[in-house]
Amino acid sequence: MSKERARRRAEREAERERAARRNEERQSRASRRRALAARLTPRPVRIARQGGLLARRRRVQNTVVAIAFALVQVVVWVVWGSPAVSFGALVLSLLLVPVVVTLAFDRRI
């Protein structure tokens, strides 16, 4: 009788070891698959804007520059009305906006 119990216990232990080995293999495959998926999926892009003082100041300055640019274009279009003059003012404005921003807001690269 004790030989029979020892044999059954050995069978249970062997089955338990096989189940543990299968579980470890399954977990290692799953971790490799997760690691591969993490490498292949793109990182999320930050949607929320910065909220600090410098970021707020930069947004206000950019808004002022955009409004001034649009205002200059509208004034030139209303006062002169010529497509050639309007196009010239557009090109000149596009060339001068970075200079004005650098001088007015001290934005050096």
C-alpha positions as CSV (number, residue, x, y, z in Angstrom):
1,M,0.0,0.0,0.0
2,S,2.8,2.5,0.8
3,K,4.4,1.7,-2.6
4,E,1.2,2.6,-4.3
5,R,0.9,5.9,-2.4
6,A,4.5,6.8,-3.2
7,R,3.9,6.1,-6.9
8,R,0.7,8.2,-6.9
9,R,2.5,11.0,-5.1
10,A,5.4,10.9,-7.6
11,E,2.9,11.1,-10.4
12,R,1.2,14.1,-8.8
13,E,4.5,15.8,-8.2
14,A,5.6,15.1,-11.8
15,E,2.3,16.5,-13.1
16,R,2.7,19.6,-10.9
17,E,6.2,20.1,-12.3
18,R,5.0,19.8,-15.9
19,A,2.1,22.3,-15.1
20,A,4.6,24.7,-13.5
21,R,6.9,24.4,-16.6
22,R,4.1,25.0,-19.0
23,N,3.0,28.0,-17.0
24,E,6.5,29.5,-17.0
25,E,6.8,29.0,-20.7
26,R,3.4,30.6,-21.3
27,Q,4.3,33.6,-19.1
28,S,7.7,34.0,-20.8
29,R,6.0,34.0,-24.2
30,A,3.5,36.5,-23.0
31,S,6.2,38.8,-21.6
32,R,8.2,38.6,-24.9
33,R,5.0,39.4,-26.9
34,R,4.2,42.4,-24.6
35,A,7.8,43.6,-24.9
36,L,7.6,43.4,-28.7
37,A,4.3,45.1,-28.8
38,A,5.7,47.9,-26.6
39,R,8.6,48.4,-28.9
40,L,6.4,48.5,-32.0
41,T,3.6,50.7,-30.8
42,P,4.3,54.4,-31.1
43,R,4.6,56.5,-28.0
44,P,1.6,58.7,-27.2
45,V,2.0,62.3,-28.3
46,R,1.3,64.9,-25.6
47,I,-1.9,66.7,-26.5
48,A,-2.2,69.0,-23.5
49,R,-0.4,72.3,-23.8
50,Q,2.2,73.6,-21.4
51,G,0.8,75.7,-18.6
52,G,3.9,77.5,-17.2
53,L,4.4,81.2,-17.2
54,L,6.9,81.2,-20.0
55,A,4.6,79.1,-22.2
56,R,1.7,81.4,-21.5
57,R,3.8,84.4,-22.3
58,R,5.0,82.8,-25.6
59,R,1.3,82.0,-26.6
60,V,0.3,85.7,-25.9
61,Q,3.3,86.9,-27.9
62,N,2.4,84.6,-30.8
63,T,-1.2,85.7,-30.7
64,V,-0.1,89.4,-30.8
65,V,2.2,88.7,-33.8
66,A,-0.5,86.8,-35.7
67,I,-3.1,89.6,-35.1
68,A,-0.6,92.3,-36.2
69,F,0.3,90.3,-39.3
70,A,-3.4,89.9,-40.2
71,L,-4.1,93.5,-39.5
72,V,-1.2,94.7,-41.8
73,Q,-2.5,92.5,-44.6
74,V,-6.1,93.8,-44.2
75,V,-4.9,97.4,-44.1
76,V,-2.8,97.0,-47.2
77,W,-5.6,95.2,-49.1
78,V,-8.2,97.8,-48.1
79,V,-6.0,100.9,-48.7
80,W,-4.3,99.9,-52.0
81,G,-6.4,97.1,-53.2
82,S,-3.9,96.1,-55.9
83,P,-3.1,92.4,-56.0
84,A,0.6,93.2,-56.8
85,V,0.9,95.6,-53.8
86,S,-1.0,93.1,-51.6
87,F,1.4,90.3,-52.7
88,G,4.4,92.5,-52.1
89,A,3.2,93.3,-48.6
90,L,2.6,89.6,-47.9
91,V,6.2,88.7,-49.0
92,L,7.7,91.6,-47.1
93,S,5.7,90.8,-44.0
94,L,6.7,87.1,-44.1
95,L,10.4,88.2,-44.3
96,L,10.1,90.8,-41.6
97,V,8.0,88.9,-39.0
98,P,11.0,86.8,-37.7
99,V,13.1,89.9,-37.4
100,V,10.4,91.8,-35.5
101,V,9.7,88.9,-33.2
102,T,13.5,88.6,-32.4
103,L,13.9,92.3,-31.7
104,A,10.6,92.8,-29.9
105,F,10.5,89.7,-27.7
106,D,14.3,88.9,-27.4
107,R,13.9,85.4,-28.9
108,R,17.4,84.4,-29.8
109,I,18.1,80.9,-31.0
